[in-house]
């Protein structure tokens, strides 16, 4: 169970070349329709291999405070706009927590992996009722950091984050923190806060 926060932006061209549209503050992108599925395999006392799939479906509305030109359409300052974000992401990661203190009480180390990220961003307004949409696909190596503090075998406090930066192709960052409660050695539940940030 997680509380999610999404921050996203996309670059525009033309009238305001180089400045971004912030999908949250400019277009009101909001919502909590998301899920994340993961499967992990331990590779000894200091590592595990993890596979995951996530999906985010968000909608929003807002009023532009400046004129922007995006994907061939002009959106004027003061226009009421609606936005959509449909995103899927896949990842395969190796967590190697070689810093291990107190027989596993404190563990830390890098995250190395590959992320595949697919996103569809849409924007429309009354002057542009048909709207404009753009699809972004990225596959990139990802790096990050994972830290765990496990004072008891059934309770594990953790914080971790990973992502990629492909310059012109954009960047993507996932970070989360929370607590895991284990019912058995490899079975449990997690709860906490998750942050997803991207730029395309």
N, C-alpha and C positions, 0 to 999 in steps of 0.2 A: 504494500500500500504506500503510495507516494503522493506528495504534493508537487505538481509540476509547474515549472516556469519556462516559457518559451520567449526568446528574443531573436528577432530575425530582421535582416535588411537585404535589399537588393539594389545593385547599382543601376543608375539611369544614364541616358545619354542625351545629346541634343541640347535643349534649352538650358539645362543646368548640368553640363557634362561633369562627371566625376563625383557628384554628390549622391548619397544614397536615399532610398525610401526606407524609412523605418516602419516595418509592417505592424508593429505594436502601437507606437505613439502616433504615427501619421494616419494609419488606416484602421486602427482599433481592433487588430487581430486579437482574438481572445477565445477561450474555451478550454475544456478539460477532456476532450475526446482523444485519449491516447492509451496505448498499452505497450508493454515490453515483455518479451519472453526470452529466457536465458537457460542455457544448459552448460554445466561446468564439469570438468574431469580433473581430479587432482593428479599432479605429476610429482609426487614426493611431498616432503614436508614444507618446501618453500615455494612451490609453484602450482599453477593450475591453468588448464586450457579452457577458454570460455567461448561459446557461440551464442549469438543473440539476434533477435529480430524485433524491431519496434515500428510502430505506426502512429502518426499524429495527424488528426483532421481538425482544422481550426477555421473559423469564420469570424468576420468582424466588419465594423463600419466606423467611419470617422470623417472628419472634415479637413481637407488639406489646407495648410497655412502657407503654401507656396505653389507655384506652377512647376509641374514636372512633365517630362517627355519620356515615356517608357514603352518600349517595344512597338514604336511607330504610332502611338496615340498620345494626344495632349490632354493632360488633366490640369485644370485651372485652379489657382488658389481660391478657396471657398467652395469648391465642389465637394458634395457629399459622395464618398466613395465606399464601396464594399470590397472586401478582400477575402480570398480563400487560400488555404495552404493544405496541400495533401502530400504527406511525406512518408516514405518508407526508408528504413535503414537496416542494413545487415552488418554484422561484424564477427570477426574471428580474432581472438586475442589470447596472448600468453602473458599471465601475471607471474612475474619472477620476484618474489619477496625474499631476497637473499639477506636482508637485514632482519635478524630474528633474535629477539632478546627475551629473556625470562621463559625459555622453553615455549615460545609461541605466544606469549602474552602481548608483545609488541612486534608487529611485522610491517615491513615497508620495502618497496621496490618498484621497478618500472613496469609499465604495460606496453607491450609491443604487439601490433596487429595490423589487420587490414579492414577498412571500413568501405562499404558500398552504400551510397546515399542517393536516393531518387526523390525529387521534389517537383511539385507543380504549384506555381504561384499564379493567382488570378486577380485582376483588378478591373473594376467597372464603376461607372457613374451615370447620372442621367444623360449628360451629353454624349457619353460613350456606352450606350446600354448593352451593346453586344459584348463589351469587355475585351480585354486582352489577357492572354495566358502565355506562360513560358514554362518549359520543362527543363530541369537541370539534372544531370546524371554525373556522379563522381565515383571513382574507385581510387583509393589512395592508401598508402601506408600510414598508420596512426601510432602515436606515442602518448604515453601518459604516466601517471603515478598512482599507486594504491597503498593506502596506510590502514592498518587494522590494530585495534586495541581490544584484546579479548581477556578480560579479568577472570572469566569463568567459562567453562567449556560450552555452556548453552547461550552465552551472551557475547556478541561481537559488535563493537562500535567501529564504524569504518567511514572513510572518505576516499573518494577516487575520482579521477577524471582522465579523459583521453580525447584525442581529436586529430585533425589534419589541417594543413594549410597548403593550398595549391596556387597561391598567388592569384593570377587572373581567373582561375576556375573557382575561387572562393575558399572558404574555410568552414569548419564544422567542429563544435566542441560539445561534449557531454560531461557533466560533472554531477556527482550525487554524494550525499552523506546520510547516515542513518544508523540503524541497529538491526542486526540479524539475531533471531532467536532460533536455536537449533533443537528439534525434537529428537533427532538422532545425529550420528556423525556427519551425514551428508544431506539431511532433510531439514528444512526450516522455512521461516518466513522473514521478509524484510519490510521495513517501514522507514520513511525518511523524506528528504527533500531532493528533488532532481531538477537540474538546470540544463536546458538545451539552447544553444546559441549558434547561429549560422549567418553567413553572408554569401550571397551568390551574385 
